[in-house]
Amino acid sequence: MNKKLYRSRSKRTLAGVCGGLEDYFNIDVTIIRLVWVLLTIPGFIFGILAYVIAAFIIPEEPIEFYENNHQNVDNGINSQNQNEQK
């Protein structure tokens, strides 16, 4: 098992940190965002600073990785749209 942590290209609101954590830990991105907000409330500056540091440290998902992992999803959507048009 050779998983790597990347910032997400598809599930991003700001920098894709939470989307990348979702892919890495296989947890819903909404839960990760809620936990991040709850941890940021007591120490606002610390939470924002941690996110900014993570955005700079965690590399963005490579294009090849993105295309390979999301090709099946795109094909499923396209075939579903084609079936609806028939």
Residue pairs with C-beta under 8 A, 6 or more apart in sequence:
3 24
4 24
5 20
5 21
5 24
5 58
6 20
6 23
6 24
6 58
6 59
6 60
6 61
6 62
6 65
7 15
7 16
7 17
7 19
7 20
7 55
7 58
7 59
7 60
7 61
8 16
8 18
8 19
8 20
8 22
8 23
8 61
9 16
9 60
9 61
9 63
9 66
10 19
10 66
10 70
11 18
11 19
11 22
11 23
11 29
12 19
13 19
13 33
14 51
14 55
15 51
15 54
15 55
16 55
16 60
16 61
17 51
17 54
17 55
17 58
18 29
18 32
18 33
18 36
19 29
20 58
20 61
21 27
21 29
21 32
22 28
22 29
22 32
25 32
36 47
36 51
37 47
39 47
40 46
40 47
40 48
40 51
41 47
